[in-house]
């Protein structure tokens, strides 16, 4: 499912504390965070960047591995440093 078609991230029953915190922190930071409907572990923070709160990993589509930097502060800093990766609802 394309990023622009995904629903905004919302806390679901049974979510782990790290997922709940990630949704709240990223939303408060002004990031248009989305959540694939069939995923309990993944958040999309742009059309090409995923964040996995449980492992605190940042994954950029097309890259062979997760980024070395981890955690909420790292994903926010990464998006600030890479404005071309900010959400584009048409992709």
N, C-alpha and C positions, 0 to 999 in steps of 0.2 A: 504494500500500500504506500502511495506517495505521501510525503510529509504533509503537504497541504490538505490531504484528505483524512489524516489521522485526527482523532479527537484530542482536545487539550488534556493534558495529564491531570488526573484526579486520583485521590486516594481511594483504594478499593478495600473491601473487607479482607482481612488476612494479610495485608501488606506488612512487610518487615519495617522496623523502625528506620532503617537507612533509606528505604524507598520513600517513606512518608516525609522524612526530613529533606531529602533531595527535591521532592516536588515543591515543598514549601519554600525552601531556600532559593531554588532556581526561579520560581515564579516571583518571589519577592525581589530578586535581582533584575527583573524585567525581561527574563528570557522566555521566549514562546516555546515552552516545553510541551512536547506531545508524547503520547504513549500508544504504541501499537496495540490494537485491541486484543490480540492473542498473546501478549507478553506480560509475564509477571515480573520480569527482571530488567527490561530495557526502557530507557527514555530516549527520545530523539530531541536534541537541542538545536538542530538545524537539519536541513535536507540531507546532509552528508556526515553528521556527527552524532554518535550514540554515546550515552553515558549509562553505565551499569552500576547502580548504587551499592549492590551487595559486595562487589569486588572493588568498587570505586575506580573502575577503569573507563578510559576515554578511547573510543574506537572511531577512526575516520574511515569512511567507506573507501575501499580500494587500496588501503594500506595493509601490509602483510601482518601487522601485529598491533596490539593496543599500544597507546602512547605510554612512555615511561612515567610521566607525571600522573598522579592519582589524586582523587578526592574532589569535593565540591569546589574548593578554592581553585584547584588546578583547571577544572573545566570552565569555570567563569573566566579565569585569566586567559585560557586558551582562546575562548570566543572573543574576548576583548582584543587580543593580539592578532586575530585573524578575522577582521570584519567581513571579508568576502565569503566566509562560511556562515554568516548569519542567515536566519530563515528566509527562504524564498518559497512562498506558498505555491508557486507555479511549477516547481520541479518535483 
